[in-house]
Structure formats: C-alpha cells, structure tokens
Amino acid sequence: MNQQDQVRQAAAQLVSAFARNDRDAYFGAFTADASFVFHTLEQPLLSRDAYQALWDRWRSEDGFEVLDCTSSNAFVSLQGDVAVFIHDVATELRMQGELHFSQERETIVFRQEQQGLWLACHEHLSAMPEGLPIP
C-alpha cells in the first residue's frame, strides 16, 4: 500500500471512529500534541487532552452523541513524513436531546510516526460556504 493510501486509510478509520461515537478509537487516532481549530469554538484546543476534556464535558452536560459522519471529496497531499488530508464531512449528532446536521470542510494533518503509523496532529474544521449543494 502506498503512502497516500495509508493516509486515506488512517483518515477513514478516524472518521469511522467518530461516526460510531467511539471515543477511545477516535482520540487514539491523534498524537498527544495534536491541535484542533473548530469554527464553533472561540479558541483553539492545543492538545488531545484538552479536546478529550471538552468531549467528556459535552457528553456529561449536553448529552453529546455522534449519530453519523460521512466523508467525501477527499484529497491527500504528501509532504515528507507529513500529509495534508482535506475532505467534506456531513455529520449528524445529538446535543441536549436535539438532532443537529452539519456540512463542513475539514483539513487533517497527519504525521508518520516511527512505527510507520499515520496519526493526526492537527485538525481544522470550517463551515461550508453557504449556497453550495450538499452532495
């Protein structure tokens, strides 16, 4: 399997874990020093632990649950031992008993670890420009 396919596989596993609401597998796809920029938050999260703490708070206080997540329009750019993965994501989740659907664009930066695994070290989620059709 070539490196682009390895990155696509790592991304697919990350998205699948998120879609299954599998906290351990999802956060296991990130390095400890990963950073996260979400258009829905006022400030970046500067570590995996910071995001996990927020996730846990959402779950306990807001009943946060991912119901589905699908990826489309994937693109991979290899930059040595780093890869930039860009895709569109459609997400359905429940918070405070209400269903929410979002269509967003996401960039995930993967870093190849010494064991050859590709782990995410940065995630940036952006709102999809208004007026674009949802595939």
C-alpha positions in Angstrom: 0.0 0.0 0.0 1.5 3.4 -1.0 1.7 6.3 1.5 -1.4 8.2 0.0 -3.5 5.0 0.5 -2.1 4.7 4.1 -3.2 8.3 4.9 -6.6 7.7 3.3 -7.0 4.5 5.4 -5.9 6.4 8.6 -8.4 9.2 7.8 -11.2 6.6 7.1 -10.5 4.9 10.5 -10.6 8.3 12.3 -13.9 9.3 10.6 -15.4 5.8 11.2 -14.5 6.0 15.0 -16.1 9.5 15.2 -19.2 8.2 13.3 -19.5 5.3 15.8 -19.1 7.7 18.7 -16.1 5.5 19.7 -14.2 7.9 22.0 -11.2 5.7 22.6 -10.6 4.8 18.9 -11.3 8.4 17.8 -8.8 10.0 20.2 -6.4 7.2 19.6 -6.1 8.4 16.0 -4.4 11.6 17.2 -1.0 12.4 18.6 -0.8 13.7 22.2 0.4 17.1 21.0 -2.4 17.4 18.4 -4.1 20.8 18.0 -7.7 21.5 17.0 -9.3 24.5 15.4 -13.1 24.4 15.2 -15.2 27.2 13.7 -17.7 26.5 16.5 -15.3 27.3 19.3 -13.8 30.7 20.4 -10.3 29.3 20.9 -8.2 26.5 19.5 -7.7 23.4 21.6 -3.9 22.9 21.9 -3.7 19.2 22.9 -5.6 16.0 22.6 -6.2 16.1 26.3 -7.9 19.5 26.0 -10.2 18.1 23.3 -11.0 15.0 25.3 -11.9 17.0 28.3 -14.3 19.1 26.2 -15.8 16.0 24.6 -16.3 14.5 28.0 -18.0 17.7 29.3 -20.2 17.8 26.2 -21.3 14.2 26.9 -22.0 14.7 30.6 -23.6 18.1 30.4 -25.2 18.2 27.0 -25.8 14.5 26.1 -23.5 14.8 23.2 -23.6 11.8 20.8 -22.4 11.4 17.3 -25.0 9.6 15.2 -23.3 9.6 11.8 -20.5 11.1 9.9 -19.6 10.7 6.2 -16.6 11.9 4.3 -16.5 12.9 0.6 -14.3 14.8 -1.9 -11.0 13.6 -0.2 -7.7 14.9 -1.3 -4.2 13.9 0.1 -1.0 15.9 -0.3 2.2 14.2 0.9 4.9 16.5 2.4 7.6 14.1 3.5 6.6 12.5 6.8 3.6 14.8 7.0 0.4 14.6 4.9 -2.4 17.0 4.5 -5.9 15.4 4.1 -8.8 17.6 3.0 -12.4 16.4 2.8 -16.0 17.4 3.2 -17.8 16.0 6.2 -21.5 15.6 6.8 -22.3 15.0 10.5 -25.4 14.2 12.4 -25.3 14.4 16.2 -27.5 14.9 19.2 -27.0 17.6 21.8 -29.4 18.4 24.6 -31.9 16.0 23.1 -32.0 17.8 19.7 -30.7 16.4 16.4 -28.1 18.6 14.6 -26.9 18.2 11.0 -23.8 20.0 9.7 -22.0 20.1 6.4 -18.4 21.2 6.9 -14.9 21.2 5.3 -12.1 19.7 7.2 -8.3 19.6 7.0 -6.5 17.0 9.0 -2.7 17.0 9.1 -1.2 13.5 9.6 2.3 12.8 10.8 4.0 9.5 10.1 5.3 8.1 13.4 8.4 5.9 13.9 6.3 2.8 13.8 5.1 3.8 10.3 1.6 4.7 11.6 0.0 7.9 10.3 -1.6 9.8 13.3 -3.4 13.1 13.1 -1.5 16.0 14.6 -3.8 18.9 13.6 -7.5 19.2 12.7 -9.2 22.3 11.3 -12.9 22.3 10.8 -14.5 25.0 8.7 -18.1 25.9 7.9 -19.1 25.0 4.4 -19.7 28.2 2.3 -23.4 28.9 2.1 -25.2 28.2 -1.1 -23.2 25.1 -2.0 -25.2 22.0 -2.6 -24.9 19.1 -0.2 -23.8 16.0 -2.1 
